[in-house]
């Protein structure tokens, strides 16, 4: 099936084909590698209980005035990432329109008057327990 998908894309002029493995075990890469795929990224889903540990790092909620600075930091940090690295103003607005978006969970850290980092929590309340 992987080879057929690659051939179909090739017949349409080429492109990029990604194969995601959701239930990973030590031999998960064997079949896709045999079909010509190259592993390039591992996705880890990490969880922790809340509230978080106390910290001296001060953050604040994202505001629309932060859009340009956020996009600059995000796109530099994720330059290599196929979905995250080229985020635009329209992409950001679309993400903020998603059901999971919580404005208070989009935190900005400033350093010397500029955005130095951010944290964007994505809580899925439609499952139990919430993720």
C-alpha positions as CSV (number, residue, x, y, z in Angstrom):
1,X,0.0,0.0,0.0
2,X,2.9,2.4,0.8
3,X,4.5,1.7,-2.6
4,X,1.2,2.3,-4.3
5,X,0.7,5.6,-2.6
6,X,4.2,6.7,-3.6
7,X,3.6,5.6,-7.2
8,X,0.3,7.5,-7.3
9,X,1.9,10.7,-6.1
10,X,4.8,10.2,-8.6
11,X,2.3,9.9,-11.5
12,X,0.8,13.2,-10.5
13,X,4.1,15.0,-10.7
14,X,5.7,14.2,-7.3
15,X,5.4,15.7,-3.9
16,X,5.9,14.7,-0.3
17,X,4.4,11.6,1.2
18,X,4.4,11.2,5.0
19,X,3.6,8.0,6.9
20,X,2.7,8.3,10.6
21,X,3.0,5.4,12.9
22,X,0.8,5.7,16.0
23,X,1.4,2.5,17.9
24,X,5.2,2.3,17.8
25,X,7.3,-0.7,18.7
26,X,10.9,-1.6,17.9
27,X,10.2,-2.9,14.4
28,X,7.7,-0.2,13.4
29,X,10.1,1.4,10.8
30,X,10.9,-1.9,9.0
31,X,8.1,-1.9,6.4
32,X,8.1,1.9,5.6
33,X,11.9,1.8,5.3
34,X,11.7,-1.1,2.9
35,X,9.2,1.0,0.9
36,X,11.7,3.8,0.6
37,X,10.7,6.0,3.5
38,X,13.3,7.6,5.7
39,X,12.5,8.2,9.4
40,X,12.9,11.9,10.1
41,X,10.9,12.7,13.2
42,X,9.6,11.1,16.4
43,X,6.5,12.6,18.0
44,X,6.3,12.2,21.8
45,X,3.1,12.9,23.7
46,X,4.0,14.0,27.2
47,X,1.6,14.6,30.1
48,X,1.9,15.9,33.6
49,X,-0.5,16.7,36.4
50,X,-1.5,20.3,37.0
51,X,-1.0,22.7,38.5
52,X,2.6,22.9,37.5
53,X,5.4,23.3,39.9
54,X,6.0,26.9,41.2
55,X,8.3,29.0,39.1
56,X,9.8,32.5,38.9
57,X,9.1,32.7,35.2
58,X,6.5,35.3,34.5
59,X,4.2,34.9,31.5
60,X,1.1,36.7,30.3
61,X,-1.8,35.8,27.9
62,X,-1.3,36.3,24.2
63,X,-2.9,39.4,22.7
64,X,-3.4,40.4,19.0
65,X,-0.5,42.9,19.4
66,X,1.7,39.8,19.8
67,X,0.9,38.3,16.5
68,X,3.9,39.4,14.5
69,X,6.4,38.7,17.3
70,X,4.8,35.3,18.0
71,X,5.0,34.3,14.3
72,X,8.6,35.3,14.1
73,X,9.6,33.3,17.2
74,X,7.5,30.3,16.2
75,X,8.7,30.2,12.6
76,X,12.3,30.4,13.6
77,X,11.9,27.8,16.3
78,X,10.1,25.4,14.0
79,X,11.8,26.2,10.7
80,X,12.4,22.5,10.1
81,X,8.8,21.4,11.0
82,X,6.5,20.7,8.0
83,X,3.3,21.9,9.6
84,X,4.4,24.4,12.2
85,X,7.4,26.2,10.6
86,X,5.6,28.5,8.1
87,X,2.7,29.7,10.3
88,X,0.9,32.7,8.9
89,X,-1.5,35.2,10.4
90,X,-4.4,33.3,8.8
91,X,-3.1,30.0,10.2
92,X,-2.9,31.5,13.6
93,X,-6.5,32.8,13.3
94,X,-7.7,29.4,12.2
95,X,-6.0,27.7,15.2
96,X,-7.6,30.2,17.5
97,X,-11.0,29.4,16.1
98,X,-10.6,25.7,17.0
99,X,-12.7,24.2,19.7
100,X,-9.7,23.4,21.9
101,X,-8.3,27.0,21.9
102,X,-8.2,28.7,25.3
103,X,-6.9,32.2,25.2
104,X,-5.6,31.8,28.8
105,X,-3.6,28.8,27.7
106,X,-1.6,30.7,25.1
107,X,1.2,32.2,27.2
108,X,3.9,34.7,26.2
109,X,7.3,35.1,27.9
110,X,9.0,38.4,27.3
111,X,12.7,39.1,27.5
112,X,14.1,42.6,27.1
113,X,10.8,43.9,25.6
114,X,10.4,41.2,23.0
115,X,8.8,37.8,22.8
116,X,11.4,35.3,24.0
117,X,9.2,32.3,24.1
118,X,5.7,31.0,24.4
119,X,3.7,28.0,25.6
120,X,0.5,27.0,23.9
121,X,-1.6,24.5,25.8
122,X,-4.0,22.4,23.8
123,X,-6.6,20.8,26.1
124,X,-9.0,18.4,24.5
125,X,-12.1,18.4,26.7
126,X,-14.1,16.1,24.4
127,X,-12.4,13.0,25.8
128,X,-12.2,11.6,29.4
129,X,-9.9,12.4,31.0
130,X,-9.2,15.6,29.2
131,X,-6.0,15.6,27.2
